[in-house]
C-alpha cells in the first residue's frame, strides 16, 4: 500500500501523466520508497479501478495522446486516512546485517571487502541526501517547488521543515551505516591480531561421517 500512497502524494499536488509520475517518483518519494517503473503503471490501473484516481486522455501533438491522472475525492480521503492511521511497520530484511552476523565463516580479506563496499555504498547515499538538503534549503528541489505552488502560503514553512526533517533522517541513517561498517573494519583487525588469520570454513555435514569427525 505504500506505493499507492506515494503516488497519491504526488498526484495530490497536481495532475501528472504516467511518464511524468515516473520521473517525479525517482527524484522525490523514490528516495524513501523504491519502486521500479514496472510497478507504477499496474498500480495506477488498480487505483483507477478503485476510484482513487481518474485518468483523462489529452491530445499530444497532431496524432498522439497521453493519459493524465487526477486524484479523486475518494483518493484524497484515502491518503488522509493513511496519514492519520497508525503506521504498520514491516519486519526487518537487511542482507548486510545478516551477512555481518556470520563474518567469522569467511576470510579477513573478504570481510574487509564487504565492509569497505558497505562504506562506499552509503557514502554515495550520504552525498545524494546531503545534496537534497542543500536543494531544499535553496528551494530549488523541483518537487518541493511544485508542492509549494499548490500549498497555501501560510503552510510553506511547515512544508519545507518536514521535507528537510525527512532527509535529515536519511542523512543520519547513512552516517550510522558508515560508522557501523568502520567499526566492523576495526573489529576484523582486532580479531585477526588477537587470534591470527582465519580461513573460511565449511559446515560439517550431517550423517555418520559427521559423527565420526566429531567423536573424541
C-alpha positions as a printed NumPy array, in Angstrom:
array([[  0.   ,   0.   ,   0.   ],
       [  2.948,   2.385,   0.45 ],
       [  3.471,   2.647,  -3.32 ],
       [ -0.169,   3.63 ,  -3.677],
       [  0.148,   6.324,  -1.043],
       [  3.392,   7.598,  -2.566],
       [  1.621,   8.002,  -5.927],
       [ -1.331,   9.7  ,  -4.266],
       [  1.063,  12.093,  -2.535],
       [  2.483,  13.133,  -5.907],
       [ -0.891,  13.439,  -7.63 ],
       [ -2.439,  15.47 ,  -4.823],
       [ -0.059,  18.268,  -5.819],
       [ -1.455,  18.251,  -9.364],
       [ -2.279,  16.012, -12.35 ],
       [  0.539,  14.054, -13.978],
       [  0.897,  11.573, -16.796],
       [  2.336,   8.136, -16.117],
       [  5.67 ,   9.213, -17.62 ],
       [  5.754,  12.364, -15.502],
       [  4.908,  10.314, -12.422],
       [  7.848,   8.021, -13.08 ],
       [ 10.204,  10.989, -13.334],
       [  8.807,  12.75 , -10.268],
       [  8.851,   9.493,  -8.311],
       [ 12.538,   8.844,  -8.94 ],
       [ 13.616,  12.283,  -7.68 ],
       [ 11.285,  12.594,  -4.704],
       [  9.385,   9.826,  -2.893],
       [ 11.602,   7.265,  -4.605],
       [ 14.32 ,   8.252,  -2.14 ],
       [ 12.275,   6.769,   0.7  ],
       [ 10.203,   4.159,  -1.136],
       [ 11.893,   2.433,  -4.048],
       [  9.666,   1.065,  -6.788],
       [ 10.708,   0.115, -10.322],
       [  8.854,   1.665, -13.257],
       [  7.324,  -1.739, -13.978],
       [  5.275,  -1.45 , -10.756],
       [  3.965,   2.074, -11.27 ],
       [  1.668,   1.591, -14.278],
       [ -0.035,  -1.557, -12.9  ],
       [ -0.621,   0.263,  -9.613],
       [ -2.111,   3.251, -11.447],
       [ -4.557,   0.926, -13.198],
       [ -5.563,  -0.607,  -9.852],
       [ -6.005,   2.842,  -8.317],
       [ -8.176,   3.963, -11.203],
       [-10.287,   0.823, -10.929],
       [-10.697,   1.522,  -7.204],
       [-11.874,   5.071,  -7.921],
       [ -8.897,   6.707,  -6.203],
       [ -7.709,   8.462,  -9.34 ],
       [ -9.271,   9.42 , -12.661],
       [ -7.487,   9.11 , -16.   ],
       [ -8.023,  11.665, -18.728],
       [ -6.854,  11.341, -22.328],
       [ -5.183,  14.513, -23.563],
       [ -4.14 ,  15.323, -27.108],
       [ -0.4  ,  15.451, -27.596],
       [  0.899,  16.677, -30.929],
       [ -1.061,  16.083, -34.127],
       [ -1.957,  12.449, -33.545],
       [ -0.652,  11.452, -30.162],
       [ -2.404,  11.351, -26.816],
       [ -1.322,  10.893, -23.238],
       [ -3.209,   9.786, -20.166],
       [ -3.132,  12.25 , -17.291],
       [ -4.18 ,  11.195, -13.807],
       [ -6.135,  13.268, -11.283],
       [ -6.812,  12.42 ,  -7.64 ],
       [-10.493,  11.92 ,  -6.868],
       [-12.217,  12.854,  -3.62 ],
       [-12.027,   9.183,  -2.635],
       [ -8.288,   9.153,  -3.336],
       [ -7.715,  12.303,  -1.331],
       [ -9.707,  10.849,   1.56 ],
       [ -7.778,   7.565,   1.369],
       [ -4.457,   9.404,   1.542],
       [ -5.51 ,  11.493,   4.532],
       [ -6.852,   8.396,   6.283],
       [ -3.469,   6.725,   5.767],
       [ -1.645,   9.769,   7.143],
       [ -3.765,   9.715,  10.288],
       [ -3.702,   5.958,  10.895],
       [ -1.044,   4.038,  12.895],
       [  1.909,   3.098,  10.725],
       [  2.304,  -0.61 ,  10.002],
       [  6.   ,  -1.405,  10.289],
       [  7.49 ,  -4.224,   8.227],
       [  9.795,  -6.785,   9.772],
       [ 13.441,  -6.068,   9.07 ],
       [ 15.069,  -7.561,   5.969],
       [ 18.662,  -6.405,   5.955],
       [ 21.104,  -8.515,   3.92 ],
       [ 24.143,  -6.508,   5.041],
       [ 23.498,  -7.005,   8.74 ],
       [ 22.592, -10.644,   8.119],
       [ 25.956, -11.183,   6.461],
       [ 27.754,  -9.321,   9.222],
       [ 26.412, -11.795,  11.778],
       [ 28.38 , -14.597,  10.048],
       [ 31.61 , -12.911,   9.   ],
       [ 33.616, -15.412,  11.041],
       [ 32.85 , -18.007,   8.348],
       [ 34.806, -16.138,   5.678],
       [ 38.342, -14.752,   5.451],
       [ 39.525, -11.448,   6.915],
       [ 40.126, -10.182,   3.386],
       [ 36.568, -10.995,   2.299],
       [ 35.149,  -9.459,   5.479],
       [ 37.1  ,  -6.243,   4.875],
       [ 35.991,  -6.098,   1.246],
       [ 32.351,  -6.444,   2.275],
       [ 32.665,  -3.71 ,   4.905],
       [ 34.543,  -1.351,   2.577],
       [ 31.851,  -1.852,  -0.064],
       [ 29.225,  -1.04 ,   2.558],
       [ 31.006,   2.218,   3.388],
       [ 31.235,   3.091,  -0.313],
       [ 27.544,   2.355,  -0.884],
       [ 26.417,   4.518,   1.997],
       [ 28.885,   7.292,   1.181],
       [ 27.074,   7.586,  -2.141],
       [ 23.713,   7.702,  -0.376],
       [ 25.028,  10.291,   2.077],
       [ 26.272,  12.56 ,  -0.706],
       [ 22.937,  12.313,  -2.524],
       [ 20.853,  13.101,   0.554],
       [ 23.118,  15.928,   1.699],
       [ 22.696,  17.331,  -1.804],
       [ 18.927,  17.12 ,  -1.418],
       [ 19.165,  19.041,   1.855],
       [ 21.066,  21.799,   0.09 ],
       [ 18.4  ,  21.902,  -2.627],
       [ 15.665,  22.097,  -0.011],
       [ 17.449,  24.982,   1.719],
       [ 17.786,  26.751,  -1.636],
       [ 14.15 ,  25.855,  -2.504],
       [ 15.199,  24.57 ,  -5.922],
       [ 14.076,  20.962,  -5.492],
       [ 11.56 ,  20.541,  -8.385],
       [  9.043,  18.516,  -6.391],
       [  9.264,  20.891,  -3.44 ],
       [  8.719,  23.88 ,  -5.717],
       [  5.718,  22.114,  -7.231],
       [  4.315,  21.401,  -3.767],
       [  4.764,  24.987,  -2.65 ],
       [  2.88 ,  26.28 ,  -5.696],
       [ -0.083,  24.094,  -4.709],
       [  0.202,  24.872,  -0.98 ],
       [ -1.283,  27.922,   0.788],
       [  1.491,  30.414,   1.694],
       [  0.842,  30.04 ,   5.42 ],
       [  1.816,  26.346,   5.154],
       [  5.089,  26.861,   3.247],
       [  7.249,  26.901,   6.374],
       [  5.821,  23.588,   7.572],
       [  6.127,  22.007,   4.127],
       [  9.806,  22.909,   3.88 ],
       [ 10.511,  21.953,   7.509],
       [  9.04 ,  18.455,   7.218],
       [ 10.7  ,  17.858,   3.852],
       [ 14.016,  18.751,   5.487],
       [ 13.217,  16.616,   8.526],
       [ 12.706,  13.552,   6.292],
       [ 16.052,  13.986,   4.557],
       [ 17.845,  14.696,   7.823],
       [ 16.711,  11.229,   8.89 ],
       [ 18.167,   9.72 ,   5.708],
       [ 21.451,  11.549,   6.293],
       [ 21.579,  10.255,   9.872],
       [ 20.905,   6.719,   8.662],
       [ 23.707,   6.898,   6.098],
       [ 26.169,   8.232,   8.649],
       [ 25.171,   5.478,  11.064],
       [ 25.747,   2.738,   8.466],
       [ 29.159,   4.185,   7.564],
       [ 30.211,   4.354,  11.196],
       [ 28.942,   0.797,  11.807],
       [ 30.969,  -0.574,   8.876],
       [ 34.086,   1.278,  10.015],
       [ 33.705,  -0.261,  13.466],
       [ 33.45 ,  -3.612,  11.718],
       [ 36.749,  -2.998,   9.915],
       [ 38.392,  -2.192,  13.233],
       [ 36.89 ,  -5.357,  14.722],
       [ 38.323,  -7.527,  11.931],
       [ 41.769,  -6.044,  12.577],
       [ 41.412,  -6.62 ,  16.318],
       [ 40.285, -10.233,  15.978],
       [ 42.954, -11.051,  13.432],
       [ 45.647,  -9.545,  15.649],
       [ 44.493, -11.433,  18.727],
       [ 43.89 , -14.867,  17.203],
       [ 45.736, -14.834,  13.896],
       [ 44.329, -15.072,  10.4  ],
       [ 41.352, -17.299,   9.953],
       [ 40.094, -19.123,   6.901],
       [ 36.628, -19.743,   5.53 ],
       [ 35.175, -22.939,   6.871],
       [ 32.67 , -25.416,   5.517],
       [ 29.848, -26.57 ,   7.75 ],
       [ 30.097, -30.159,   8.999],
       [ 27.505, -32.227,   7.169],
       [ 25.039, -34.419,   8.999],
       [ 25.195, -38.186,   8.973],
       [ 27.626, -40.924,  10.069],
       [ 30.721, -39.137,   8.737],
       [ 29.966, -36.079,  10.783],
       [ 29.537, -38.235,  13.895],
       [ 32.912, -39.87 ,  13.276],
       [ 34.642, -36.482,  12.841],
       [ 33.009, -35.171,  15.995],
       [ 33.95 , -38.218,  18.096],
       [ 36.912, -37.747,  20.532]])
